[in-house]
Amino acid sequence: MRRMMLTALAVGLVGLLSACGLVDPGPSGPTEPPSGASAPTTSPGDATSPGEVVAVDREWHDALLHLEVRPVEVDGDLAVLRYDFTATPADPERPLRSSTILLAFGGLGNSVTDGRGVRLFDTAAGLVHPVARTPDGDRATAIERVDDEAGDDEAGDDEAGDDAAGDDAVRGAATAVFAAPENESVDVLFPGFGTVNVPVVPAGDGFDAAVDQVGGAGEAWTTKLRAFTHAYDAESTTSAEGGDVTVTLASDVLFASDEHTLSDAARGVVDRAAASIGEQADDGDVRVVGHTDDVDTDAYNQKLSERRARSVAERLRAELSGDYSVTEEGRGESEPVADGTSPEARAANRRVEIHFQGHLVVESDTASDVPTTDAPTAKNDAVTFATNNGEYTVEVRSMERRPGALVGTLVAERVEGDSIDPAWFLPASVHVVGDRMFGALAEAAGPHNLSLLGAQERVLPFDYVVEERGGFLLRRLLGDEEVEPLDLGQPVLITVVWPDTGQDAVTVDAPDRFRITDVPVTDPPAGD
């Protein structure tokens, strides 16, 4: 066998669909870990032997992919992930183009966004593990092409000749370094390929060589996952990041323009927020923060935000028991959550936030408040929907429970139309629910609005911060952030990770696209 090292051009490890940025390429040049990121402090105990692997098989374009993922090995604060891949033609009459496979596995993906490549995540710890940095600031990854000697000699080294002849199989191996997980197993997300749960084990003899292979290890960090829900009536959103819970009330729901007095209806909104606090925290400090848009002067907006915060705080004190200490403050227009001066951006920035320590609770006992939909609907089956440029089928292949999370795998296929349809999964007319700041490119074609329906709110996919740009936190989805345009007859695998709703069967809803009800939730296979 002959091994040929490929330059690791991507930010992250290997993705499987280079055309839609599924390798973790990131911004050019070294960057610091994002704010809020942390380094691990613990290592797991005894676990499965490093020699055991988890093998999975998938179809991808014109190839059959076989992936063998080894346990994640840990030494101190660092972890090494290694896996091997083999791609063979799905149709023996149509040999693979090795250059196409190498583009996907060599990291020539989307070059302007971060966070879309292979990564580790641990929902029990509430953490995602981006690929580490080398001492030079590069991504700590390495990709190898592994070829049969005879096949290489026969095909030659000329790339054009290789493309013309095609390959019977393309084989490779990959290595990446991460911050060490703290539990005995961890999920590996392969965009376009799904997730694989593998053991976390003490380092073997080849650990140091693997770290040297990627160029050494410099910065390695973890970032907190954020859970996010959006009330059906649009009165409020709730986010939980670690133990920090924030209930955000829209000022336009609470107050008339330039006013700070709560109406009867607004008092009902605050009362429901108080009930939510009682469900998610037994006691403690509750901090109410008022925010305004940028209309009028800084001084006026500061005073208005203080008065509005005081009105909400007084109502909360009346509703909460003496176990809670409620304080208030105003921030004026200084901390917008939406950029720009459009009516939508200014409406998002007019808000009152309620901060406290607790945990996210999703009401799931009744479905009486779930909104109806005109979108095509199926009961635990494939659903077909049409866009302006084509027709697609989608089905939920699996919905697996993880600690505090549900990992959903969907399969979609284009069944009609052949014109370009870049935003077929997320309609261009629909805004991302909750102003969660993913960036325009990602929001144009991803499953960001794909929701699980609770009794009173949409449960949105987990997200996490990757960096701060111009005072705004840029976030990434935990899952396949972009869903590529599809050719006729081409299937695609879509993975999304949500907070656990506590339901035995869930409803998956893509607003204005489709709804699939009664999807059973299963426990992971034995050994996961």
C-alpha positions as CSV (number, residue, x, y, z in Angstrom):
1,M,0.0,0.0,0.0
2,R,1.1,3.6,-0.7
3,R,0.0,6.5,1.4
4,M,-0.1,10.0,0.0
5,M,-0.5,12.9,2.5
6,L,-3.0,15.6,1.5
7,T,-2.7,19.2,2.7
8,A,-5.4,20.0,5.3
9,L,-7.0,23.0,3.7
10,A,-10.2,23.0,5.7
11,V,-11.0,24.6,9.1
12,G,-12.3,21.3,10.4
13,L,-12.0,17.7,9.6
14,V,-13.6,16.0,6.7
15,G,-17.1,16.7,5.6
16,L,-18.8,14.5,3.1
17,L,-20.3,17.1,0.8
18,S,-17.8,19.7,-0.2
19,A,-20.2,21.6,-2.4
20,C,-22.3,22.8,0.6
21,G,-19.4,23.5,3.0
22,L,-19.6,20.4,5.0
23,V,-15.9,20.5,5.9
24,D,-15.1,22.9,8.7
25,P,-13.2,25.6,6.7
26,G,-13.5,28.7,8.8
27,P,-12.1,32.2,8.3
28,S,-8.6,32.6,6.9
29,G,-5.7,32.9,9.4
30,P,-5.5,32.1,13.0
31,T,-8.3,33.1,15.3
32,E,-8.9,32.9,19.0
33,P,-11.5,30.5,20.5
34,P,-14.9,32.2,20.8
35,S,-15.9,34.0,23.9
36,G,-17.7,31.7,26.3
37,A,-15.6,28.8,25.2
38,S,-13.8,26.7,27.9
39,A,-11.1,24.2,28.2
40,P,-11.9,20.8,29.7
41,T,-10.7,19.9,33.1
42,T,-11.6,16.2,33.5
43,S,-10.8,13.0,31.7
44,P,-12.9,9.8,31.5
45,G,-12.2,6.6,33.3
46,D,-11.7,3.1,31.9
47,A,-13.6,2.4,28.7
48,T,-13.6,0.1,25.7
49,S,-10.3,-0.9,24.1
50,P,-8.9,1.6,21.5
51,G,-8.9,-1.2,19.0
52,E,-12.7,-1.4,18.7
53,V,-14.3,0.6,15.9
54,V,-17.8,1.6,14.9
55,A,-18.6,0.9,11.2
56,V,-21.4,2.5,9.2
57,D,-22.4,2.5,5.6
58,R,-24.2,5.2,3.6
59,E,-24.9,6.2,0.0
60,W,-23.5,9.5,-1.2
61,H,-24.1,10.8,-4.7
62,D,-22.7,8.0,-7.0
63,A,-20.7,6.3,-4.3
64,L,-21.2,3.8,-1.5
65,L,-19.3,5.0,1.5
66,H,-18.0,2.7,4.3
67,L,-16.8,4.6,7.4
68,E,-14.9,3.0,10.3
69,V,-14.6,5.3,13.3
70,R,-12.2,4.5,16.1
71,P,-12.9,5.3,19.8
72,V,-11.8,8.9,20.7
73,E,-8.5,8.6,22.6
74,V,-7.8,11.0,25.5
75,D,-4.6,12.1,27.1
76,G,-5.0,15.0,29.6
77,D,-6.9,17.8,28.0
78,L,-6.5,16.5,24.4
79,A,-8.4,14.0,22.4
80,V,-7.7,12.3,19.0
81,L,-10.3,11.1,16.6
82,R,-9.3,8.8,13.8
83,Y,-11.4,7.2,11.1
84,D,-11.0,5.4,7.7
85,F,-13.2,5.7,4.7
86,T,-13.7,3.7,1.5
87,A,-15.8,4.9,-1.4
88,T,-16.9,2.5,-4.1
89,P,-19.1,3.1,-7.2
90,A,-22.8,2.6,-6.6
91,D,-23.0,1.7,-10.3
92,P,-20.1,-0.5,-11.6
93,E,-20.6,1.0,-15.0
94,R,-19.9,4.5,-13.7
95,P,-16.4,4.6,-12.0
96,L,-15.8,7.1,-9.3
97,R,-13.9,10.4,-10.1
98,S,-11.2,10.3,-7.4
99,S,-10.8,14.1,-7.7
100,T,-14.4,14.5,-6.6
101,I,-13.9,12.3,-3.6
102,L,-10.7,14.0,-2.7
103,L,-12.3,17.4,-2.9
104,A,-14.9,16.3,-0.3
105,F,-12.4,14.5,1.9
106,G,-9.5,17.0,1.3
107,G,-11.3,19.9,2.7
108,L,-12.1,22.1,-0.3
109,G,-15.5,23.2,1.1
110,N,-17.0,26.5,1.8
111,S,-14.2,29.0,2.6
112,V,-16.1,31.8,4.3
113,T,-18.0,30.2,7.2
114,D,-17.0,28.3,10.3
115,G,-18.5,25.4,12.2
116,R,-19.8,23.1,9.5
117,G,-17.3,20.3,9.5
118,V,-16.8,17.1,11.6
119,R,-17.0,17.8,15.3
120,L,-17.7,16.1,18.6
121,F,-20.6,16.9,20.8
122,D,-21.7,15.7,24.2
123,T,-25.3,16.5,25.1
124,A,-24.9,15.2,28.7
125,A,-22.3,17.8,29.3
126,G,-24.0,20.4,27.0
127,L,-20.8,20.9,25.0
128,V,-19.6,20.9,21.4
129,H,-16.0,20.3,20.6
130,P,-14.6,22.2,17.6
131,V,-11.4,21.0,15.9
132,A,-8.4,22.2,17.9
133,R,-5.7,24.6,16.6
134,T,-2.1,23.8,16.0
135,P,0.6,26.1,17.5
136,D,0.7,27.9,14.2
137,G,-3.0,28.6,14.3
138,D,-4.0,26.1,11.7
139,R,-6.7,23.4,12.1
140,A,-5.3,20.3,13.8
141,T,-6.4,17.9,11.1
142,A,-4.7,15.6,8.6
143,I,-6.2,13.6,5.7
144,E,-4.4,10.7,3.9
145,R,-5.2,9.1,0.6
146,V,-4.6,5.4,0.7
147,D,-4.2,3.6,-2.7
148,D,-3.3,0.2,-3.9
149,E,0.2,0.3,-5.4
150,A,-0.9,-1.5,-8.6
151,G,-3.9,0.8,-9.1
152,D,-1.7,3.9,-8.7
153,D,0.9,2.6,-11.2
154,E,-1.8,1.7,-13.7
155,A,-3.6,5.0,-13.4
156,G,-0.5,7.2,-13.2
157,D,-0.1,10.5,-11.5
158,D,-1.8,12.7,-14.1
159,E,-5.0,14.1,-12.6
160,A,-6.8,14.5,-15.9
161,G,-6.0,10.9,-16.8
162,D,-7.3,9.8,-13.4
163,D,-10.5,11.7,-13.9
164,A,-11.0,10.2,-17.4
165,A,-10.4,6.6,-16.2
166,G,-12.2,6.8,-12.9
167,D,-11.5,4.6,-9.9
168,D,-12.9,1.3,-8.6
169,A,-12.5,2.6,-5.0
170,V,-11.1,5.6,-3.2
171,R,-9.7,4.9,0.3
172,G,-8.4,7.3,2.9
173,A,-7.7,8.0,6.6
174,A,-8.3,11.1,8.7
175,T,-7.1,12.3,12.0
176,A,-8.2,15.3,14.1
177,V,-7.4,16.7,17.6
178,F,-10.1,18.1,19.9
179,A,-10.5,19.1,23.5
180,A,-11.0,16.0,25.6
181,P,-14.6,14.9,26.3
182,E,-15.5,14.5,30.0
183,N,-17.8,11.5,29.6
184,E,-17.3,7.8,28.6
185,S,-18.8,8.3,25.1
186,V,-19.2,11.1,22.7
187,D,-21.1,11.7,19.4
188,V,-19.2,12.4,16.2
189,L,-21.1,14.5,13.7
190,F,-20.3,13.9,10.0
191,P,-22.2,16.4,8.0
192,G,-24.1,14.7,5.2
193,F,-23.4,11.4,6.8
194,G,-25.1,11.4,10.2
195,T,-23.8,10.9,13.7
196,V,-21.7,8.1,15.2
197,N,-21.6,7.5,19.0
198,V,-18.2,6.1,20.0
199,P,-16.5,5.3,23.3
200,V,-14.0,7.7,24.9
201,V,-10.9,5.7,26.0
202,P,-7.4,6.3,27.4
203,A,-4.8,7.1,24.8
204,G,-3.0,4.2,23.1
205,D,0.6,4.0,21.9
206,G,0.0,6.0,18.7
207,F,-1.5,9.1,20.4
208,D,1.6,11.3,20.3
209,A,2.3,10.3,16.7
210,A,-1.3,11.3,15.8
211,V,-0.9,14.7,17.4
212,D,2.4,15.2,15.6
213,Q,0.8,14.2,12.3
214,V,-1.7,17.1,12.4
215,G,1.1,19.6,13.2
216,G,0.9,19.6,17.0
217,A,-1.8,20.9,19.4
218,G,-2.2,24.5,20.5
219,E,-5.6,25.8,21.5
220,A,-8.3,23.2,22.2
221,W,-11.6,24.2,23.6
222,T,-15.3,23.4,24.1
223,T,-18.3,25.7,23.7
224,K,-21.7,25.5,25.5
225,L,-24.7,24.3,23.6
226,R,-27.8,26.6,23.7
227,A,-31.4,25.3,23.8
228,F,-34.0,27.6,22.3
229,T,-37.8,27.6,22.2
230,H,-40.3,30.0,20.6
231,A,-43.8,30.4,21.9
232,Y,-46.6,29.8,19.3
233,D,-48.2,33.1,20.2
234,A,-44.8,34.9,19.6
235,E,-45.0,36.5,23.1
236,S,-41.7,35.1,24.2
237,T,-38.7,33.0,23.6
238,T,-36.6,31.0,26.1
239,S,-33.0,30.1,25.8
240,A,-30.8,28.0,28.1
241,E,-27.0,27.9,27.8
242,G,-25.4,25.9,30.6
243,G,-27.4,26.9,33.7
244,D,-28.2,30.4,32.3
245,V,-31.8,30.7,31.3
246,T,-33.2,33.8,29.5
247,V,-36.9,34.5,28.9
248,T,-37.3,37.2,26.3
249,L,-40.6,39.2,26.1
250,A,-41.3,41.3,23.1
251,S,-41.8,44.9,24.1
252,D,-44.4,45.4,21.3
253,V,-46.5,42.7,23.2
254,L,-46.0,44.4,26.6
255,F,-46.2,48.1,25.9
256,A,-47.6,50.7,23.5
257,S,-45.2,52.9,21.7
258,D,-43.1,55.0,24.1
259,E,-45.1,53.7,27.0
260,H,-44.0,51.7,30.1
261,T,-47.3,50.7,31.6
262,L,-48.5,47.1,31.3
263,S,-51.9,46.5,29.9
264,D,-54.2,43.8,31.2
265,A,-53.1,41.5,28.4
266,A,-49.4,42.4,29.0
267,R,-49.8,41.5,32.7
268,G,-51.0,38.1,31.6
269,V,-47.8,37.7,29.5
270,V,-45.7,38.5,32.5
271,D,-47.7,36.2,34.7
272,R,-47.0,33.3,32.3
273,A,-43.3,34.2,32.4
274,A,-43.5,34.0,36.2
275,A,-45.0,30.6,36.0
276,S,-42.3,29.5,33.6
277,I,-39.6,30.7,36.0
278,G,-41.3,28.7,38.8
279,E,-41.1,25.6,36.6
280,Q,-37.4,26.1,35.6
281,A,-35.9,27.4,38.8
282,D,-36.9,26.7,42.5
283,D,-35.4,29.9,43.8
284,G,-32.6,32.4,43.3
285,D,-31.9,35.8,41.7
286,V,-34.1,37.0,38.8
287,R,-32.7,39.9,36.8
288,V,-34.9,41.9,34.5
289,V,-33.2,43.9,31.8
290,G,-35.0,46.4,29.5
291,H,-33.8,47.1,25.9
292,T,-35.0,49.6,23.2
293,D,-34.4,50.2,19.5
294,D,-32.3,53.0,18.2
295,V,-35.1,55.5,17.5
296,D,-34.9,58.7,19.6
297,T,-31.8,59.7,21.7
298,D,-29.6,57.5,23.8
299,A,-30.7,59.3,27.0
300,Y,-34.4,58.9,26.2
301,N,-34.0,55.2,25.4
302,Q,-32.0,54.6,28.5
303,K,-34.8,56.0,30.7
304,L,-37.5,54.2,28.8
305,S,-35.7,50.9,29.1
306,E,-35.4,51.4,32.9
307,R,-39.1,52.2,33.3
308,R,-40.1,49.2,31.3
309,A,-37.8,46.9,33.2
310,R,-39.3,48.3,36.5
311,S,-42.8,47.6,35.4
312,V,-42.0,44.0,34.5
313,A,-40.0,43.5,37.7
314,E,-42.8,44.8,39.9
315,R,-45.3,42.4,38.3
316,L,-42.9,39.4,38.8
317,R,-42.4,40.3,42.5
318,A,-46.1,40.1,42.9
319,E,-46.3,36.7,41.2
320,L,-43.2,35.0,42.5
321,S,-42.7,33.7,46.0
322,G,-40.3,35.2,48.5
323,D,-37.7,32.5,47.4
324,Y,-36.8,34.8,44.5
325,S,-34.9,38.1,44.5
326,V,-36.0,40.3,41.6
327,T,-33.8,43.2,40.4
328,E,-34.1,45.4,37.3
329,E,-31.9,47.5,35.1
330,G,-32.1,49.3,31.7
331,R,-29.6,49.0,28.8
332,G,-31.3,51.4,26.4
333,E,-30.3,50.8,22.8
334,S,-26.7,49.6,23.6
335,E,-27.2,45.9,23.2
336,P,-29.2,45.1,20.0
337,V,-29.8,41.5,19.0
338,A,-30.6,42.3,15.4
339,D,-28.5,44.3,13.0
340,G,-29.8,47.1,10.9
341,T,-32.7,49.6,11.0
342,S,-35.5,47.6,9.3
343,P,-38.8,47.4,11.1
344,E,-38.1,43.8,11.8
345,A,-34.7,44.4,13.3
346,R,-36.0,47.3,15.5
347,A,-38.9,45.2,16.7
348,A,-36.5,42.4,17.7
349,N,-34.3,44.9,19.7
350,R,-37.3,46.2,21.6
351,R,-37.5,43.6,24.4
352,V,-37.4,42.8,28.1
353,E,-35.1,40.0,29.1
354,I,-35.6,37.9,32.3
355,H,-32.4,36.2,33.4
356,F,-32.1,33.4,36.1
357,Q,-30.3,30.2,36.9
358,G,-32.2,27.0,36.1
359,H,-32.9,24.6,33.3
360,L,-35.1,24.5,30.2
361,V,-38.5,22.8,30.7
362,V,-40.6,22.0,27.6
363,E,-44.3,21.5,28.2
364,S,-45.4,18.3,26.5
365,D,-48.4,17.0,28.3
366,T,-51.0,18.4,25.8
367,A,-51.0,19.3,22.2
368,S,-54.1,21.5,22.4
369,D,-52.2,24.7,21.5
370,V,-50.2,23.3,18.5
371,P,-50.9,25.5,15.5
372,T,-52.5,24.0,12.4
373,T,-50.7,24.1,9.1
374,D,-51.6,24.1,5.4
375,A,-48.3,22.4,4.6
376,P,-48.3,18.8,3.4
377,T,-48.6,16.5,6.4
378,A,-47.9,12.8,7.0
379,K,-48.1,10.5,10.1
380,N,-44.7,8.9,10.6
381,D,-44.3,8.5,6.8
382,A,-42.7,10.3,3.9
383,V,-44.2,13.6,2.9
384,T,-44.1,15.3,-0.5
385,F,-44.1,19.0,-1.0
386,A,-43.5,21.4,-4.0
387,T,-41.5,24.5,-4.4
388,N,-41.5,27.0,-7.3
389,N,-38.8,24.9,-9.0
390,G,-39.3,21.3,-8.0
391,E,-40.9,18.6,-5.9
392,Y,-39.3,16.8,-3.0
393,T,-40.0,13.9,-0.6
394,V,-38.8,14.0,3.1
395,E,-39.0,11.3,5.7
396,V,-37.6,10.9,9.2
397,R,-35.3,8.0,9.2
398,S,-34.7,7.9,13.0
399,M,-35.2,10.0,16.2
400,E,-32.8,8.8,18.8
401,R,-32.6,9.9,22.4
402,R,-29.4,11.1,23.9
403,P,-28.9,12.6,27.4
404,G,-31.0,15.8,27.3
405,A,-31.3,15.6,23.5
406,L,-32.9,14.0,20.4
407,V,-30.8,13.3,17.4
408,G,-33.0,13.3,14.2
409,T,-32.0,11.9,10.9
410,L,-34.0,12.8,7.8
411,V,-33.7,11.7,4.2
412,A,-34.8,14.0,1.4
413,E,-34.9,13.4,-2.3
414,R,-35.8,15.5,-5.3
415,V,-38.5,13.8,-7.4
416,E,-39.4,16.5,-9.9
417,G,-37.8,19.5,-11.6
418,D,-34.3,20.1,-12.8
419,S,-33.8,23.9,-12.4
420,I,-31.6,25.3,-9.6
421,D,-33.4,25.4,-6.3
422,P,-31.0,26.6,-3.6
423,A,-33.5,27.4,-0.9
424,W,-35.8,24.4,-1.3
425,F,-35.6,23.3,2.3
426,L,-36.0,26.7,4.0
427,P,-38.4,29.0,2.0
428,A,-36.9,32.4,1.2
429,S,-40.1,34.1,2.4
430,V,-39.7,32.7,5.9
431,H,-37.4,34.3,8.4
432,V,-35.3,32.3,10.8
433,V,-37.4,31.8,14.0
434,G,-36.1,33.8,16.9
435,D,-33.4,36.0,15.3
436,R,-30.7,33.5,16.3
437,M,-27.9,35.1,14.2
438,F,-26.5,32.3,12.0
439,G,-25.4,34.5,9.2
440,A,-27.1,35.1,5.8
441,L,-25.4,32.3,3.9
442,A,-26.3,29.6,6.3
443,E,-29.9,30.9,6.9
444,A,-30.6,30.8,3.2
445,A,-30.7,27.1,2.8
446,G,-30.6,25.3,6.1
447,P,-32.9,23.5,8.6
448,H,-32.7,26.3,11.2
449,N,-36.5,26.5,11.5
450,L,-37.0,22.7,11.7
451,S,-38.9,22.3,14.9
452,L,-40.2,19.8,17.4
453,L,-43.6,20.9,18.6
454,G,-44.3,21.1,22.3
455,A,-47.5,22.0,24.0
456,Q,-46.9,25.7,23.9
457,E,-43.8,26.3,21.9
458,R,-41.5,25.3,19.0
459,V,-38.3,23.6,20.2
460,L,-35.5,24.7,17.8
461,P,-32.2,22.8,17.2
462,F,-29.3,23.3,19.5
463,D,-26.9,26.1,18.5
464,Y,-23.6,27.5,19.8
465,V,-21.4,30.5,19.5
466,V,-18.4,30.4,17.1
467,E,-17.3,34.0,17.2
468,E,-18.2,37.6,17.7
469,R,-18.5,39.9,14.7
470,G,-19.2,43.6,15.1
471,G,-20.7,43.2,18.5
472,F,-23.0,40.3,17.4
473,L,-22.5,36.7,18.4
474,L,-22.4,34.5,15.3
475,R,-23.9,31.1,16.0
476,R,-23.8,27.7,14.3
477,L,-26.4,25.0,14.2
478,L,-25.7,21.5,15.7
479,G,-26.4,19.5,12.6
480,D,-26.3,19.9,8.9
481,E,-26.3,23.7,8.7
482,E,-26.7,23.9,4.9
483,V,-28.9,21.6,2.8
484,E,-27.5,21.5,-0.7
485,P,-29.4,22.0,-3.9
486,L,-30.4,18.5,-5.3
487,D,-30.4,17.0,-8.7
488,L,-33.4,15.0,-9.8
489,G,-33.3,11.7,-8.0
490,Q,-30.6,12.7,-5.7
491,P,-31.1,11.9,-2.0
492,V,-29.5,13.7,0.9
493,L,-29.1,12.9,4.6
494,I,-29.9,15.6,7.1
495,T,-29.0,15.5,10.7
496,V,-30.4,17.8,13.4
497,V,-30.0,17.7,17.2
498,W,-32.7,19.2,19.4
499,P,-33.3,19.5,23.1
500,D,-35.2,16.5,24.5
501,T,-38.9,17.3,24.6
502,G,-39.6,14.4,26.9
503,Q,-42.1,12.9,24.4
504,D,-42.3,9.3,23.3
505,A,-43.3,10.5,19.8
506,V,-42.6,13.8,18.3
507,T,-44.0,16.1,15.5
508,V,-41.3,17.4,13.2
509,D,-42.4,20.7,11.6
510,A,-40.8,22.8,8.8
511,P,-42.9,26.0,8.7
512,D,-44.6,26.4,5.2
513,R,-42.9,23.3,3.9
514,F,-44.0,20.0,5.7
515,R,-45.1,18.4,8.9
516,I,-44.5,14.8,10.0
517,T,-46.4,13.7,13.1
518,D,-46.1,10.7,15.5
519,V,-42.4,10.0,14.9
520,P,-41.4,7.5,17.6
521,V,-38.4,8.3,19.8
522,T,-36.0,5.4,20.3
523,D,-33.1,4.7,22.7
524,P,-29.7,4.4,21.1
525,P,-28.6,0.9,20.0
526,A,-26.9,-1.2,22.6
527,G,-23.2,-0.2,22.9
528,D,-23.8,3.4,21.9
